[in-house]
Amino acid sequence: MGIADKAKNAAQDAAGKLKEAVGDVTNNEKLEAEGKKDQAAASAKKTGEGVKDAFKG
C-alpha cells in the first residue's frame, strides 16, 4: 500500500469518526450513519490493500 493510499484511508476514517461524533451530539442519525459508513469503507480499503500487499510478497 502506498503512502498516499494510507493517508487517504486515514483521512476518510478520521472524517467518518468526526461525522459520527457530530451526528451523535446533534442527534442527527443520518450524519451518524454516514460517519459509520465512511469508517467501514476506509477499513475495507485498508484490508483490501493489505491482502494485495501480502500477495506481492
N, C-alpha and C positions, 0 to 999 in steps of 0.2 A: 504494500500500500504506500503510495507516495505521500509526501508531507502535505501536499495541497489537499489530497483527499481526506487525510486525517484532520486537517484544520476545518474543512467544510463540514465533516461529520460532527466534530466537536462544537462548531458554531450552531449547527442545526439542533443538536442535543441541548445546548445552553438556551437557545431561543425557545425550544419546547418546554424546558423547565420554567422559564420565565413566564410564558403564556399560561402554563398550568397554575403557577402561583398567583398570577394576576386574576385569572378566572376564578380561583378559589376564594380570594379575598373579596372580589367584587360580586361573588355569587353568580358568575356567568358560566353556566355549564358548557355552552358551545365553545368558548375560548379555552376552558379547561380541557375539554376533549381534544381540541386542536393541538394543544400542547402535548398531550399524551401521544397523539398520532405522530407528531414531529419527532418525539423521542424514540418511538418504536421504529420509525423509518431510519433514523440515524443508527440505531442499534443493528437493524437488519443490514444496512450498508456495511457497517463495521464487520459484522460476521461474514458477509459475502467476500469482502476484501481479504479477511483472514484466511478463508478457505482457498482463495486464489493464490495467496502468498505461500500457503502450505504446499500446493502442487507445483509452484515454481521451483521450490526447493532451495 
